[in-house]
Amino acid sequence: MIKIQSELSEGTPQYSCNCCGSCDSLFSKSLCAIKNRGCCWYFPKFTLYEIHKMVKSEKGLAILKRILSMPKTIIYHYYIHAKGSFDKKAYNMYMMNEYKPYSEAKDKSIFFRTCPFVKSGEGCTLPAKYRSYVCNFFICDEVINKISHMEEYKKYIEERENYVRCIDWENYSLEMMLREKNINLEDNFDEVINVLKDLPFQQYEFPKLPEIKIYL
């Protein structure tokens, strides 16, 4: 049985799937040194919205400090990009070989990338509250293909899109405010953090969604 749930982690929505513990998705295949990393090959971008959420608590500030301490983290004007590992040598050898396992994947590099926050065999080490919404809403294609016809799943998609639109608007509003002040994360990091600390954080009220079950 496949079971999909909508959960809230301190107000932050997350979709979870009971298949993740025994994942056999194409996205979960690893051909690099780091095994058992599941589908965590994405290098997360932390937007102004997520940074704003972090600076409102001591726990969030500790998470932000951890992100900044990582050697491959890059600070841009209006977001932070936490880059993980990419086994370029193994990827190049794979691309030169005539036989390519999992060749049906459009992006072959996913088999050689690992998120900096994933721990082999355990999954993400970031609390769901502070993850990118890309991570919190991810469901693999194999599961989607089995539930995409269901009305309940269509509601999941609709509410996810509503949430993302809201976050996009919040990011835009925060960016415009920083532009007016002529400051940004890359050049005026501490000043931006102090501005965000003083701003009230608007928590999105994500609705409770019915559990999705499909018997195989």
PADREN-999478 format. One line per field, with one value per atom (N, C-alpha, C): residue number from 1; residue in three letters; atom name; x, y, z. Coordinates in steps of 0.05 Angstrom, whole numbers, plus 5000, padded with zeros to 4 digits. Layout:
<nodes>
k <- c(NUM|...)
r <- c(ala|...)
a <- c(CA|...)
X <- c(X|...)
Y <- c(Y|...)
Z <- c(Z|...)
</nodes>
This chain:
<nodes>
k <- c(1|1|1|2|2|2|3|3|3|4|4|4|5|5|5|6|6|6|7|7|7|8|8|8|9|9|9|10|10|10|11|11|11|12|12|12|13|13|13|14|14|14|15|15|15|16|16|16|17|17|17|18|18|18|19|19|19|20|20|20|21|21|21|22|22|22|23|23|23|24|24|24|25|25|25|26|26|26|27|27|27|28|28|28|29|29|29|30|30|30|31|31|31|32|32|32|33|33|33|34|34|34|35|35|35|36|36|36|37|37|37|38|38|38|39|39|39|40|40|40|41|41|41|42|42|42|43|43|43|44|44|44|45|45|45|46|46|46|47|47|47|48|48|48|49|49|49|50|50|50|51|51|51|52|52|52|53|53|53|54|54|54|55|55|55|56|56|56|57|57|57|58|58|58|59|59|59|60|60|60|61|61|61|62|62|62|63|63|63|64|64|64|65|65|65|66|66|66|67|67|67|68|68|68|69|69|69|70|70|70|71|71|71|72|72|72|73|73|73|74|74|74|75|75|75|76|76|76|77|77|77|78|78|78|79|79|79|80|80|80|81|81|81|82|82|82|83|83|83|84|84|84|85|85|85|86|86|86|87|87|87|88|88|88|89|89|89|90|90|90|91|91|91|92|92|92|93|93|93|94|94|94|95|95|95|96|96|96|97|97|97|98|98|98|99|99|99|100|100|100|101|101|101|102|102|102|103|103|103|104|104|104|105|105|105|106|106|106|107|107|107|108|108|108|109|109|109|110|110|110|111|111|111|112|112|112|113|113|113|114|114|114|115|115|115|116|116|116|117|117|117|118|118|118|119|119|119|120|120|120|121|121|121|122|122|122|123|123|123|124|124|124|125|125|125|126|126|126|127|127|127|128|128|128|129|129|129|130|130|130|131|131|131|132|132|132|133|133|133|134|134|134|135|135|135|136|136|136|137|137|137|138|138|138|139|139|139|140|140|140|141|141|141|142|142|142|143|143|143|144|144|144|145|145|145|146|146|146|147|147|147|148|148|148|149|149|149|150|150|150|151|151|151|152|152|152|153|153|153|154|154|154|155|155|155|156|156|156|157|157|157|158|158|158|159|159|159|160|160|160|161|161|161|162|162|162|163|163|163|164|164|164|165|165|165|166|166|166|167|167|167|168|168|168|169|169|169|170|170|170|171|171|171|172|172|172|173|173|173|174|174|174|175|175|175|176|176|176|177|177|177|178|178|178|179|179|179|180|180|180|181|181|181|182|182|182|183|183|183|184|184|184|185|185|185|186|186|186|187|187|187|188|188|188|189|189|189|190|190|190|191|191|191|192|192|192|193|193|193|194|194|194|195|195|195|196|196|196|197|197|197|198|198|198|199|199|199|200|200|200|201|201|201|202|202|202|203|203|203|204|204|204|205|205|205|206|206|206|207|207|207|208|208|208|209|209|209|210|210|210|211|211|211|212|212|212|213|213|213|214|214|214|215|215|215|216|216|216)
r <- c(met|met|met|ile|ile|ile|lys|lys|lys|ile|ile|ile|gln|gln|gln|ser|ser|ser|glu|glu|glu|leu|leu|leu|ser|ser|ser|glu|glu|glu|gly|gly|gly|thr|thr|thr|pro|pro|pro|gln|gln|gln|tyr|tyr|tyr|ser|ser|ser|cys|cys|cys|asn|asn|asn|cys|cys|cys|cys|cys|cys|gly|gly|gly|ser|ser|ser|cys|cys|cys|asp|asp|asp|ser|ser|ser|leu|leu|leu|phe|phe|phe|ser|ser|ser|lys|lys|lys|ser|ser|ser|leu|leu|leu|cys|cys|cys|ala|ala|ala|ile|ile|ile|lys|lys|lys|asn|asn|asn|arg|arg|arg|gly|gly|gly|cys|cys|cys|cys|cys|cys|trp|trp|trp|tyr|tyr|tyr|phe|phe|phe|pro|pro|pro|lys|lys|lys|phe|phe|phe|thr|thr|thr|leu|leu|leu|tyr|tyr|tyr|glu|glu|glu|ile|ile|ile|his|his|his|lys|lys|lys|met|met|met|val|val|val|lys|lys|lys|ser|ser|ser|glu|glu|glu|lys|lys|lys|gly|gly|gly|leu|leu|leu|ala|ala|ala|ile|ile|ile|leu|leu|leu|lys|lys|lys|arg|arg|arg|ile|ile|ile|leu|leu|leu|ser|ser|ser|met|met|met|pro|pro|pro|lys|lys|lys|thr|thr|thr|ile|ile|ile|ile|ile|ile|tyr|tyr|tyr|his|his|his|tyr|tyr|tyr|tyr|tyr|tyr|ile|ile|ile|his|his|his|ala|ala|ala|lys|lys|lys|gly|gly|gly|ser|ser|ser|phe|phe|phe|asp|asp|asp|lys|lys|lys|lys|lys|lys|ala|ala|ala|tyr|tyr|tyr|asn|asn|asn|met|met|met|tyr|tyr|tyr|met|met|met|met|met|met|asn|asn|asn|glu|glu|glu|tyr|tyr|tyr|lys|lys|lys|pro|pro|pro|tyr|tyr|tyr|ser|ser|ser|glu|glu|glu|ala|ala|ala|lys|lys|lys|asp|asp|asp|lys|lys|lys|ser|ser|ser|ile|ile|ile|phe|phe|phe|phe|phe|phe|arg|arg|arg|thr|thr|thr|cys|cys|cys|pro|pro|pro|phe|phe|phe|val|val|val|lys|lys|lys|ser|ser|ser|gly|gly|gly|glu|glu|glu|gly|gly|gly|cys|cys|cys|thr|thr|thr|leu|leu|leu|pro|pro|pro|ala|ala|ala|lys|lys|lys|tyr|tyr|tyr|arg|arg|arg|ser|ser|ser|tyr|tyr|tyr|val|val|val|cys|cys|cys|asn|asn|asn|phe|phe|phe|phe|phe|phe|ile|ile|ile|cys|cys|cys|asp|asp|asp|glu|glu|glu|val|val|val|ile|ile|ile|asn|asn|asn|lys|lys|lys|ile|ile|ile|ser|ser|ser|his|his|his|met|met|met|glu|glu|glu|glu|glu|glu|tyr|tyr|tyr|lys|lys|lys|lys|lys|lys|tyr|tyr|tyr|ile|ile|ile|glu|glu|glu|glu|glu|glu|arg|arg|arg|glu|glu|glu|asn|asn|asn|tyr|tyr|tyr|val|val|val|arg|arg|arg|cys|cys|cys|ile|ile|ile|asp|asp|asp|trp|trp|trp|glu|glu|glu|asn|asn|asn|tyr|tyr|tyr|ser|ser|ser|leu|leu|leu|glu|glu|glu|met|met|met|met|met|met|leu|leu|leu|arg|arg|arg|glu|glu|glu|lys|lys|lys|asn|asn|asn|ile|ile|ile|asn|asn|asn|leu|leu|leu|glu|glu|glu|asp|asp|asp|asn|asn|asn|phe|phe|phe|asp|asp|asp|glu|glu|glu|val|val|val|ile|ile|ile|asn|asn|asn|val|val|val|leu|leu|leu|lys|lys|lys|asp|asp|asp|leu|leu|leu|pro|pro|pro|phe|phe|phe|gln|gln|gln|gln|gln|gln|tyr|tyr|tyr|glu|glu|glu|phe|phe|phe|pro|pro|pro|lys|lys|lys|leu|leu|leu|pro|pro|pro|glu|glu|glu|ile|ile|ile|lys|lys|lys|ile|ile|ile|tyr|tyr|tyr|leu|leu|leu)
a <- c(N|CA|C|N|CA|C|N|CA|C|N|CA|C|N|CA|C|N|CA|C|N|CA|C|N|CA|C|N|CA|C|N|CA|C|N|CA|C|N|CA|C|N|CA|C|N|CA|C|N|CA|C|N|CA|C|N|CA|C|N|CA|C|N|CA|C|N|CA|C|N|CA|C|N|CA|C|N|CA|C|N|CA|C|N|CA|C|N|CA|C|N|CA|C|N|CA|C|N|CA|C|N|CA|C|N|CA|C|N|CA|C|N|CA|C|N|CA|C|N|CA|C|N|CA|C|N|CA|C|N|CA|C|N|CA|C|N|CA|C|N|CA|C|N|CA|C|N|CA|C|N|CA|C|N|CA|C|N|CA|C|N|CA|C|N|CA|C|N|CA|C|N|CA|C|N|CA|C|N|CA|C|N|CA|C|N|CA|C|N|CA|C|N|CA|C|N|CA|C|N|CA|C|N|CA|C|N|CA|C|N|CA|C|N|CA|C|N|CA|C|N|CA|C|N|CA|C|N|CA|C|N|CA|C|N|CA|C|N|CA|C|N|CA|C|N|CA|C|N|CA|C|N|CA|C|N|CA|C|N|CA|C|N|CA|C|N|CA|C|N|CA|C|N|CA|C|N|CA|C|N|CA|C|N|CA|C|N|CA|C|N|CA|C|N|CA|C|N|CA|C|N|CA|C|N|CA|C|N|CA|C|N|CA|C|N|CA|C|N|CA|C|N|CA|C|N|CA|C|N|CA|C|N|CA|C|N|CA|C|N|CA|C|N|CA|C|N|CA|C|N|CA|C|N|CA|C|N|CA|C|N|CA|C|N|CA|C|N|CA|C|N|CA|C|N|CA|C|N|CA|C|N|CA|C|N|CA|C|N|CA|C|N|CA|C|N|CA|C|N|CA|C|N|CA|C|N|CA|C|N|CA|C|N|CA|C|N|CA|C|N|CA|C|N|CA|C|N|CA|C|N|CA|C|N|CA|C|N|CA|C|N|CA|C|N|CA|C|N|CA|C|N|CA|C|N|CA|C|N|CA|C|N|CA|C|N|CA|C|N|CA|C|N|CA|C|N|CA|C|N|CA|C|N|CA|C|N|CA|C|N|CA|C|N|CA|C|N|CA|C|N|CA|C|N|CA|C|N|CA|C|N|CA|C|N|CA|C|N|CA|C|N|CA|C|N|CA|C|N|CA|C|N|CA|C|N|CA|C|N|CA|C|N|CA|C|N|CA|C|N|CA|C|N|CA|C|N|CA|C|N|CA|C|N|CA|C|N|CA|C|N|CA|C|N|CA|C|N|CA|C|N|CA|C|N|CA|C|N|CA|C|N|CA|C|N|CA|C|N|CA|C|N|CA|C|N|CA|C|N|CA|C|N|CA|C|N|CA|C|N|CA|C|N|CA|C|N|CA|C|N|CA|C|N|CA|C|N|CA|C|N|CA|C|N|CA|C|N|CA|C|N|CA|C|N|CA|C|N|CA|C|N|CA|C|N|CA|C|N|CA|C|N|CA|C|N|CA|C|N|CA|C|N|CA|C|N|CA|C|N|CA|C|N|CA|C|N|CA|C|N|CA|C|N|CA|C|N|CA|C|N|CA|C|N|CA|C|N|CA|C|N|CA|C|N|CA|C|N|CA|C|N|CA|C|N|CA|C|N|CA|C|N|CA|C|N|CA|C|N|CA|C|N|CA|C)
X <- c(5017|5000|5017|5010|5023|5006|5019|5004|5018|5004|5014|5000|5015|5003|5012|4995|5002|5006|5029|5036|5045|5043|5053|5076|5099|5121|5124|5112|5112|5101|5079|5066|5075|5097|5108|5098|5085|5073|5095|5088|5106|5089|5096|5083|5102|5091|5107|5095|5113|5105|5117|5101|5110|5130|5133|5151|5180|5184|5211|5231|5221|5239|5251|5237|5246|5245|5256|5254|5268|5255|5267|5264|5260|5256|5281|5278|5300|5316|5301|5314|5333|5329|5344|5370|5375|5398|5424|5443|5469|5491|5507|5530|5556|5553|5576|5584|5604|5614|5594|5576|5556|5531|5527|5504|5482|5459|5435|5428|5430|5422|5394|5380|5352|5351|5330|5327|5340|5357|5368|5393|5389|5412|5409|5388|5383|5400|5411|5426|5407|5398|5376|5384|5364|5366|5348|5359|5343|5336|5310|5300|5298|5292|5288|5265|5245|5223|5234|5250|5260|5281|5297|5316|5301|5280|5263|5252|5244|5233|5256|5280|5302|5309|5310|5320|5300|5277|5257|5260|5279|5283|5313|5321|5349|5355|5336|5340|5344|5328|5330|5357|5366|5391|5414|5412|5433|5433|5409|5408|5421|5415|5427|5458|5467|5496|5509|5495|5505|5506|5486|5485|5509|5513|5535|5562|5565|5591|5600|5581|5588|5606|5627|5647|5638|5616|5607|5582|5575|5552|5559|5541|5546|5523|5530|5510|5507|5482|5475|5460|5452|5438|5413|5397|5371|5365|5385|5381|5409|5408|5432|5431|5452|5453|5472|5462|5479|5485|5510|5517|5530|5523|5534|5557|5559|5581|5572|5591|5586|5611|5607|5629|5634|5649|5653|5668|5688|5705|5687|5671|5653|5633|5623|5603|5616|5640|5653|5658|5666|5671|5645|5623|5597|5588|5592|5583|5600|5625|5642|5636|5624|5618|5594|5595|5573|5549|5554|5532|5528|5504|5497|5473|5477|5454|5436|5410|5389|5390|5395|5398|5372|5350|5324|5321|5338|5337|5347|5332|5340|5366|5368|5391|5408|5429|5445|5462|5465|5482|5470|5444|5431|5443|5454|5465|5492|5503|5530|5529|5506|5503|5491|5499|5487|5483|5460|5454|5472|5481|5500|5487|5460|5447|5438|5443|5434|5455|5446|5464|5457|5478|5474|5457|5436|5419|5399|5401|5383|5365|5375|5360|5368|5349|5355|5360|5380|5387|5376|5362|5349|5321|5312|5284|5266|5244|5226|5219|5216|5208|5227|5253|5273|5283|5271|5278|5266|5278|5266|5239|5220|5194|5197|5218|5224|5227|5241|5246|5221|5207|5183|5160|5159|5137|5144|5169|5178|5164|5153|5144|5155|5166|5180|5160|5170|5153|5139|5153|5142|5116|5116|5092|5071|5079|5060|5045|5059|5046|5024|5026|5006|4982|4986|4964|4954|4966|4959|4930|4917|4889|4870|4879|4861|4854|4829|4820|4834|4841|4855|4882|4896|4922|4920|4900|4896|4893|4881|4878|4906|4923|4950|4965|4962|4976|4966|4940|4928|4937|4938|4946|4976|4992|5020|5025|5011|5014|5005|4984|4975|4997|5009|5030|5055|5063|5087|5082|5058|5051|5053|5044|5046|5074|5091|5119|5133|5127|5139|5132|5107|5099|5114|5116|5131|5160|5172|5200|5203|5184|5184|5181|5163|5159|5184|5196|5220|5243|5246|5267|5263|5238|5232|5239|5233|5239|5269|5284|5313|5325|5314|5323|5319|5296|5291|5311|5319|5339|5368|5370|5396|5415|5404|5420|5413|5432|5427|5444|5438|5452|5482|5489|5517|5535|5525|5541|5535|5511|5503|5489|5502|5488|5477|5493|5484|5462|5463|5442|5416|5417|5393|5381|5397|5388|5374|5385|5372|5346|5344|5318|5297|5305|5286|5278|5296|5289|5267|5267|5247|5220|5220|5195|5178|5152|5135|5134|5134|5133|5104|5094|5067|5067|5056|5054|5031|5037|5016|4999|4973|4955|4949|4964|4961|4938|4919|4896|4903|4887|4890|4879|4895|4887|4882|4863|4858|4882|4886|4907|4901|4921|4918|4928|4911|4919|4913|4932|4927|4939|4923|4931|4941|4965|4978|4973)
Y <- c(4976|5000|5025|5044|5070|5090|5104|5123|5151|5171|5199|5215|5231|5248|5277|5295|5323|5328|5338|5343|5372|5381|5407|5404|5417|5417|5446|5451|5478|5498|5490|5507|5504|5491|5488|5462|5464|5440|5422|5396|5376|5352|5342|5317|5294|5273|5250|5225|5206|5181|5157|5137|5114|5097|5102|5086|5095|5119|5130|5113|5099|5082|5059|5050|5028|5037|5060|5072|5057|5053|5041|5059|5084|5104|5108|5116|5123|5146|5165|5188|5180|5157|5149|5134|5128|5113|5130|5118|5132|5116|5130|5118|5132|5147|5161|5147|5159|5146|5146|5165|5167|5150|5129|5111|5117|5105|5107|5136|5153|5180|5186|5165|5169|5188|5204|5223|5250|5251|5277|5284|5290|5299|5329|5341|5369|5387|5409|5428|5451|5453|5471|5501|5517|5546|5556|5572|5583|5612|5616|5642|5662|5686|5706|5698|5684|5675|5655|5636|5616|5628|5647|5660|5677|5690|5706|5688|5664|5645|5636|5633|5624|5645|5670|5691|5698|5686|5692|5675|5657|5640|5633|5626|5618|5592|5574|5549|5554|5572|5579|5593|5610|5624|5604|5583|5562|5547|5542|5529|5546|5572|5590|5591|5591|5591|5566|5543|5518|5519|5530|5532|5549|5571|5589|5578|5559|5547|5526|5517|5496|5507|5492|5503|5510|5498|5503|5521|5533|5551|5578|5587|5613|5632|5656|5677|5695|5696|5714|5737|5756|5780|5773|5754|5750|5721|5704|5676|5664|5642|5627|5600|5592|5566|5548|5526|5507|5484|5483|5463|5439|5415|5391|5380|5353|5340|5331|5333|5323|5308|5282|5265|5268|5288|5295|5274|5262|5241|5217|5208|5185|5192|5217|5225|5225|5236|5236|5208|5190|5162|5149|5155|5144|5154|5180|5191|5181|5172|5162|5133|5119|5090|5087|5066|5060|5050|5034|5024|5043|5053|5073|5062|5054|5046|5070|5065|5085|5107|5099|5118|5132|5122|5135|5162|5168|5194|5216|5238|5260|5273|5277|5289|5268|5259|5238|5246|5272|5281|5275|5270|5266|5241|5222|5198|5203|5227|5233|5257|5267|5290|5282|5296|5291|5317|5321|5345|5347|5371|5373|5367|5365|5360|5331|5314|5286|5270|5251|5233|5205|5191|5165|5146|5136|5117|5129|5156|5169|5190|5202|5223|5251|5270|5298|5304|5320|5327|5355|5368|5394|5389|5404|5402|5411|5398|5404|5434|5446|5474|5492|5485|5502|5492|5472|5462|5479|5477|5488|5474|5490|5477|5456|5459|5439|5411|5410|5385|5376|5394|5387|5376|5384|5375|5353|5344|5325|5298|5288|5261|5249|5226|5215|5208|5207|5201|5174|5154|5127|5127|5142|5144|5161|5184|5201|5186|5170|5154|5136|5128|5110|5125|5151|5166|5190|5196|5221|5222|5199|5199|5205|5205|5208|5237|5242|5269|5280|5263|5272|5283|5270|5279|5306|5310|5336|5358|5353|5372|5378|5358|5362|5381|5377|5394|5422|5425|5452|5467|5454|5468|5474|5456|5461|5486|5488|5511|5537|5536|5559|5568|5549|5555|5567|5555|5565|5594|5599|5626|5646|5638|5655|5661|5640|5644|5661|5657|5673|5703|5708|5736|5747|5731|5741|5747|5729|5734|5759|5763|5787|5812|5811|5834|5840|5819|5823|5834|5823|5833|5863|5870|5898|5917|5907|5923|5927|5905|5907|5925|5923|5940|5970|5976|6003|6013|5995|6002|6001|5991|5988|5969|5947|5927|5899|5881|5853|5834|5809|5789|5787|5790|5787|5810|5834|5857|5868|5863|5874|5853|5830|5807|5813|5824|5829|5849|5869|5889|5877|5860|5847|5829|5814|5797|5813|5836|5853|5864|5871|5881|5858|5834|5812|5804|5807|5801|5819|5844|5864|5861|5847|5844|5821|5825|5802|5781|5756|5734|5724|5724|5715|5685|5670|5641|5634|5619|5610|5588|5591|5572|5550|5529|5507|5489|5483|5467|5438|5425|5396|5381|5363|5348|5318|5305|5277|5259|5239|5219|5205|5200|5186|5157|5138|5109|5095|5079|5063|5035|5015|4987|4975|4964|4952|4923)
Z <- c(5000|5000|5000|4983|4982|4998|5016|5032|5031|5023|5021|5042|5057|5078|5075|5083|5085|5115|5122|5150|5154|5179|5186|5207|5201|5220|5230|5254|5265|5245|5232|5213|5184|5179|5152|5140|5116|5104|5091|5092|5081|5071|5047|5038|5044|5056|5062|5049|5043|5030|5046|5051|5067|5051|5025|5009|5012|5023|5024|5040|5060|5076|5060|5039|5022|4993|4988|4962|4940|4917|4894|4869|4874|4853|4837|4812|4795|4807|4820|4832|4855|4867|4890|4884|4858|4851|4854|4866|4870|4857|4840|4827|4836|4858|4869|4896|4909|4934|4956|4957|4978|4971|4985|4980|4999|4994|5011|5017|4997|5001|4992|4983|4974|4951|4950|4928|4934|4955|4963|4947|4922|4905|4898|4906|4901|4919|4907|4922|4929|4954|4961|4960|4951|4951|4973|4991|5013|5006|5002|4994|5017|5011|5032|5051|5040|5057|5078|5070|5088|5107|5097|5115|5136|5127|5146|5168|5161|5180|5200|5190|5207|5228|5220|5238|5260|5260|5281|5306|5307|5330|5333|5357|5362|5347|5347|5332|5303|5291|5263|5257|5275|5271|5272|5288|5289|5263|5252|5225|5204|5205|5185|5188|5212|5217|5206|5209|5199|5168|5156|5126|5117|5130|5122|5126|5145|5152|5132|5115|5096|5074|5066|5048|5020|5011|4984|4983|5006|5006|4993|4976|4962|4969|4977|4983|4959|4949|4927|4938|4921|4931|4947|4937|4949|4956|4956|4965|4972|4986|4993|4980|4967|4953|4968|4979|4993|4974|4964|4945|4960|4950|4962|4945|4946|4931|4903|4885|4857|4849|4844|4837|4807|4799|4771|4756|4770|4757|4749|4768|4763|4742|4742|4722|4694|4691|4665|4655|4672|4664|4655|4670|4663|4635|4630|4604|4581|4586|4565|4558|4577|4573|4555|4539|4521|4537|4557|4574|4597|4600|4621|4637|4661|4678|4682|4683|4688|4666|4642|4620|4613|4624|4618|4632|4651|4665|4646|4645|4628|4638|4664|4676|4690|4677|4687|4712|4716|4738|4765|4766|4792|4806|4792|4804|4817|4813|4824|4842|4850|4867|4894|4915|4942|4956|4967|4982|5006|5014|5037|5064|5065|5091|5095|5074|5077|5091|5107|5121|5110|5101|5088|5106|5095|5109|5128|5132|5152|5138|5117|5104|5112|5109|5114|5143|5149|5177|5183|5165|5170|5180|5200|5208|5184|5180|5158|5157|5180|5182|5166|5164|5152|5125|5114|5088|5066|5042|5019|5013|5003|4996|4974|4958|4937|4950|4973|4987|5001|5014|5030|5013|4987|4971|4950|4951|4930|4933|4911|4909|4883|4884|4860|4838|4814|4790|4792|4804|4806|4822|4844|4861|4847|4835|4822|4800|4785|4763|4773|4799|4810|4822|4829|4842|4827|4804|4789|4780|4778|4769|4791|4816|4839|4845|4851|4858|4882|4901|4925|4918|4899|4891|4877|4861|4847|4868|4891|4912|4924|4926|4936|4918|4892|4872|4874|4876|4877|4902|4925|4949|4949|4937|4934|4917|4895|4877|4891|4907|4922|4942|4955|4974|4961|4938|4924|4914|4904|4895|4917|4941|4964|4972|4972|4979|4958|4932|4911|4915|4923|4928|4953|4974|4997|4990|4974|4966|4949|4931|4915|4932|4951|4969|4985|4996|5012|4995|4970|4952|4946|4940|4933|4957|4981|5004|5008|5003|5006|4984|4960|4938|4945|4957|4965|4985|5003|5023|5012|4987|4974|4989|4998|5012|5001|5005|4996|5013|5011|5027|5022|4996|4989|4999|4998|5006|5034|5044|5070|5087|5090|5102|5130|5148|5176|5176|5159|5158|5149|5129|5119|5141|5155|5177|5198|5205|5226|5216|5190|5179|5181|5173|5173|5202|5221|5249|5259|5249|5259|5245|5222|5207|5218|5222|5229|5208|5216|5197|5194|5169|5164|5158|5176|5172|5153|5132|5114|5127|5125|5137|5116|5117|5098|5107|5090|5098|5104|5120|5125|5101|5090|5067|5074|5061|5067|5059|5073|5067|5041|5025|5000|5004|4998|5000|4973|4965|4941|4946|4942|4947|4921|4923|4899|4897)
</nodes>
